[in-house]
Structure formats: structure tokens, C-alpha cells
């Protein structure tokens, strides 16, 4: 193990009070933090989902919350909690949460000691779940100029206490537009997206803080046709999602829809 930082320089904290330190253990740079219960953890400096730097991540209920997509990881084992615990297993290949490499760490003699050799993958992790299935799915087929078939979800069961909405959006081909999905103040969850159809491409996704925090997703409309976007806001400890927002996005040629706005705006 390598001596990294003095224990007194690593206070406990969560949320906005999170304190994460980048340290060097041999030839490896890792991040260390102290959880609210006093336990010290060491984990990789980047999120396995899209290699987002985790220096500005937050700790939420003892979990590492990625600042970009709000994926949640257990810093003790590296296990992904969200979206792995809220998504269907057959959909994990689209989300690709991976696992966060973690490192053995000790606190002794007033110092934090880190072993640069990562721990094994968390128990139950199956990389095959993150590989695209061999069988074809709706939207994968090459269709005609009409574009992919639009999938419209049926009504939810009457006993399902989930807020649901459906909205149809028309956008111009070869343009970009944004969707902003509200996040309750003080929450650290993120909307999980599933997309059917090839009319859209995700350009960027980020968290917008403030009094009314939002999750912004920017899309590019390609060619013509339609895609269905389904956003789910769920908690890992609840069996049902809190909200589901579905958007049917119809992409039309610019000559047909000059009057359409390039930016959809608030969702």
C-alpha cells in the first residue's frame, strides 16, 4: 500500500459538502473520500459509463453520484446501483453502467493508505448484459422512407401510482433541439432514457443545477421519420417509477416545415 493523504485532510460529507481527493498510489491516480459514517473509500477517477471525471462527483447515501448522468455506484464494491437496479436486465446493454473500479484502502497512523491493485469486479457483475443482443429489436430494421414504426405505449394499469405523460413533437430534419426534464430540488436521481427508432442521435446530456434543477438532453434530428423517447424517473428502493415521460418525435424535411422552431425548449 502507498501513503497518500493525511486522514485529517479528508473530512466526511455528502451532497454539496462532499470532499473527494485525487491522490497518487504508486503509478496510479485514484480518488479517496470519507463517507458519512467515517469509512474511507478509494475508487477510480472516471465513471465507466462515458469516462466522466469523478473529481466533482457527490456522495449520496453512501453512493458515488456521477455529475454527468447521475449514475450511482457503491464505492465499497464498485457495484452500479442506478440504473442497474431500476432498469430491466434486457435493457442494460443500452445503458452500459459497467462497474466502478475500487481499491483497497486503510486508515492508520494518521494517514490514508491505498493499494493501487483494484478489487475484483463486484459479485454478480455480468459484462454480457452490456453487450447488444444478437436478435434484432424494433427499430433496428432498415425501413423505407417513412422511417421506423412509432411505438406508442398503452395506458398504464389503474393501480399503478406513476405519473405518466405523452407528447408529440415535430422537428426539422438536420436540426438540433433540447429536452429539459425537471429534477426535484434536493434529489440526486437522474432520468433514464430509452429510445426506439433511428431518426435521432443524442449529442449531449448534462445536469443543470439551480433552484429548479433540470436534466438537459440535446438531440440531432437526422433525415426523416420518427423516434420514440421514454424517460423514466425511478428510485432504487422503490418497485415502481415515480414518473414516466414519453415523447414521439416526428422529423420532417426542412422544406416542409420552415416554420418549426429549431429548439423545442422546456419539456
N, C-alpha and C positions, 0 to 999 in steps of 0.2 A: 504494500500500500504506500501511497505517497501523501506527504503532509501538504495540505493545500491552503486553508484559511483558518484564522483563529475562530474558535467557537463563539466568542463574544461578538464577532462581526457578522453573525448570521442569526438575526432575531426571528422569532416566529411571527407569522402574519398570513392573512388571507385577503382575497378581494383586492381592493386598491392598496392595502397595506402589505401585499406580497413582497417578499425580499428574495430575489434569486441572484446568485453569484456565479459568474463564469470562472472556472478555475482550471488549472493545468495539472493533470496527473500523469507524469511521465511525458509521453508524446501525444497524449490525448486531452482535448478540451472537453469538459463536461460542465453541467450546471448542478449546483447544490442549493438546497433550500431547507428551511426548518418548518415542519407542519405545525398546526395549532397545538397539537398535543406534545410538542417538543421533539418529536422524532426528526432526524436529519435524513434526507434522501438525496440521491445523485442520479441524474438521468441525462440522456443525450441532448445536445444543444439545438436539434432541429426536429420538427414534427415529421413523422414518417408519411403523413398523408400527401403533403405537397412541399416538403422541405422548408417549412416556415420556421424562421428563427424563434426560439422559445425564451430568449432573454427577457422579453416583456410579457411573458405569459402570466396568468394569475392562478392562485391556488383556490379552489372552490370545494369546500367539504372534503379536503384532503386529496383532491384530484387536480392534475395539471390541465388548465383550460387553454388550448391553443388560441392565440389572439386573432387568427385569421378566420377560421371556420368554427371555432368553439368546440372542436372535438375534445373529449375528456379522456385522460389517461391516468391510471393508477401509478404514481411514481415509485411505488414499492416493487411492483412486479412488471410494470410496463403494459398491463392489460388495457385495451381500449374499452371504455365504458359507454361512451356515446360517440358514434351511432350504433356500435355493435350490439348494445343491449336494447335498442329501440327499433332497429331495422329488422326486416325479415332476412333470414340466413341467405335466401336465394338472391337478395338484392345487395349483399355486401360487396360483390365484385364491382358494382358501380361506385360505391363509396370509398372503398380501399382504405380503411382506417389503419391497417397494419398494427404494429405494437411499438411502444416507445422503449428503446433500449435503456436499461437501468444498470447501475453499477453498485457493487458492494461498498458500503460506507461505514465508518466508525467515528465516534466522538470520544477522544481520550487525550489526557494530558493537556486539555485546553485547546486542542486543535481538531480540525475535521480531516480525516484520512480517507482517501478514495483509491479503490483498486481499479485500474484502467481496463481490466478484463470484464466485459459485460456479463451480466447474469444470463442464464438460459432464457429462451422465449417463454412467455407466461404459459401456464398449464392450460391446455385446451386450444391453444392457438393453432389454426389450420390455414396455412398460406393458400391452399387450394380454393378456399372460399372467396379469395380475392381475384381469382382468375375468371375471365369471361367464359361462361358456359359454352360448350360446343354447339348445343342446339340453338336454332335461330329463334329470336323473340320478336314480338310485334314491333314494327318499326325498323327492323334490320333488313327487310327485303327491299330490293330495288323496285320501286313502283313507277308508275307513269308520271306525266307532268302534273297530275292532280296532287301529287305529294302523298305522304303516308296517311293511312287511315287514322282519323282522330278518335281516341278512346275517351269516352265520356263516362265518368263513374256514376253508378246508380245511387239512389238515395240511401243514406245510412239507416241502420236499424233504429227503430223508435226508442230502444232502450240504451242507445249509445250517447252518453253525455259529452259529445265532442262538437266544438264549434266548427262548422263547415261552410265554405263559400265556393262559388263557381263564377268565373268571369271570363268573357270572351274579349280578346284584344286583337285589333288589326294593326299591322306594322308594314312598313315599306321594305321591299327587298333591298339588300345591300346597305342596311342602316343598322344603327346600334340603339338600344334602349335599356332602361333600368327598371328594376322592380325593387321596391323598398318594403321590407316586411318588419312590422313593429316587434320589438322585444320588450317585455315588461321591465320597468325600471328595477334594478337590483338583481335581475336574473342573469344567469351566465350560460343558459342553454342557447342553442342555435337552431334555426330552421333547417331541416334536412330535405334535400330536393331529389326528386326522381323525374326524368324527362323521357318522353316517348316521342319518336319522330326525329327527322334529320334536318328540319328547317332552321334550327337554332344552334348556336355554339356559345358556350359560356366563355366570356372574355375575362371577367374578374369577379371576385367575391370578397367583401370585407365587412367589418363590423364598424358601425358609426355610433360612437358614444354620445352622451349628452343627456338632457332632461327627458328626451323621448328617443331612446336608442333604437337603431334600426339595423337590419342586416341588408346590405345592398348587394344585388346581383346584377351584373351587366351582361347583356346578350348581344350577339350579332345575328341578324336575320340574313339567311343565305337563300338565294334562288326564290322559289315559291313553294307553297304547300302549307303544312300546319304541324305544330308540335303541341303536346300536352305537358304542362308543368304541374307537378303535385308537390307542394311544400307541406311538411309535417312538423309541428312543434310538439315535442314529446319530452317527458321526464323519465330518467332511467328507472325510477322506483314506482312508476305508475303503469298499470296494464294498458291504458288507453291514452292516445294522444290528446293534448289539450286543444289543439286546433289543426285543421287541415284546409289549406287554400289551394284550389285548382284553377289553373289558367289555360284556356285554349287560345293559342297564339296562331293567328292566320297571317301568313306572309303573302303579300300581293305585289306584283310588279310596280315599280315607281311610276310608270306612265299611267297606270290605272288609278293610283291613289296619291296624287301630288298633294292633296290637302291633308293627308295624315301627318301627325306630328312625328318627328324622329325620336322623341323621347316620351315614353309612356308616363313617367313620373311616379308619384306615390302609388303603391299597390293598396 
